[in-house]
Amino acid sequence: GIELPHFTQELDPDQLEAIPNVICPGYDSFQVVAGPPVDFEVGYEWTLFSNGEFYTELHTPDPEMSFDFDEFTPPGQWEVCVRAVSGCDSTENVCTPFEVISDDFEIMELGNQICGPGDQLSYQWRECGSDILLSTNQCYTQDGAGCYCLSITSTIGCVATSCVDLTVSTSNENYLSGISVYPNPVLGNLNIGLTQKIQLPVKWNLYDQLGIKHASGEIIATHYKMSLPLEIPAGFYLIEFKDSNGRVAVSKIILE
């Protein structure tokens, strides 16, 4: 009979490169290169996985592959695997991860401020349907009811926009005053002081710059010691306070 040739070497995982390895929403020119050809191969078999689930399979004659992403591509952690194939023989799969960024983000309402996610390259606040720039800060202090849109640019150049339609009263009765937070910056426990005029109990929530809540509790005395979670990393955080009348205050702290 005819003896078919067999591979004598494997694909080098260090040669497998995804370009880029972080993909913006709607990016349409993703490319993967597997390195130089191996032996006598007649083709390459590529498999893409999205968030641990099989997504699609492709075949190419050369050790490189391009794939078009669109706005319907699911965001999250992806992986691409490739093997050289020839007849019934094939090399072992080699894989490399990459990430597809979501264009969906949440605008947080914190007292009389609305805030976007942290650690972005730029921020642009506008009223819905308007081209007039209101602010380039992470948070915007609005002075009344309205609809606001935030466009962000990430550190890798991804651009996303989200809008929020909300009603915020400008009356001082809606804002809680008379709360002191110390020390700041803080390492360990945080002391909270409340004036006698504040009606107890006061509920609090601790958020990071991405709007993720890390802790919450209730204050039932005018002097309160807040134990910050040991597992959260150092950085910038927001504490939202709300009394039994629905009045709100927000304090910014730095955790060392």
C-alpha positions, 0 to 999 in steps of 0.5 A: 500500500501507499504510506502517507507522510507524517508530520515530524514537527509541531507548530510553535505556540510562541509563533502564534500571534493574534493581531490585535489581541484586544478588539474594539466593538465593530473591528473588522480586520482581525488576523492570526499568524501561526508562524512559518509553514510546517513540513508538507502540510496541505492546510490549516484548521482554525477554531474560535471559542467565545467565552469558553463556547465553540463559535466557528471553524475555518480552513486556510491553505496558509498559516494565517487567517483573517476574521471579520467581527461586527457589532453583533460579535459577543464581547468577552474572552475569546481563544483561537486554536490552530493545527496543521492538517494533511490527510489523516494526520495533524499537528497538536492544536496551539491556542492563543487568547484575545479579548473582544471589548463590549461597547455597553457601559453603565452611567452611574447616578451618584447624588447630583452627579452622573459618572462613567467608568474609570481609567478611560483615555477621554470623556465627552459629556453632551445632552442627548441629540446635541453636539455641545460639549458639556464636560470632559471629566469622568463625572458630570454635575447636572443642574436639572432634569434631562437626558445626557450622553457620554462618549468614552475612549479607552486606553486602546482606542475603543470608542463607546457611547451610552446615554441616560435619561433622568430627573434630578431635582436641584432642591437642596432638600434632596441632598444629605449634608453633615457627613464627615469621612476621615482619614482620607486617603485611608488604610484600614478602617474609615471613620464616619461622623454624622451631625445630630440633624441627620435622621438615622439610620443611614445606608451606605454603598461602596463603589469602585470607578467601574460602578461595581459595588464592593460593600454596603451597610447601615449607620445607626449612630452619629459616630461609625467605624466602616471596615473596608473589605480587605480583598479590594485593591488600592485606588479611588472609590465612591461612598454613597450615603442615603438617609431614611428620607431619601436624601443622598450624599457621595464622598470620594475616598482613596484607599491606599 
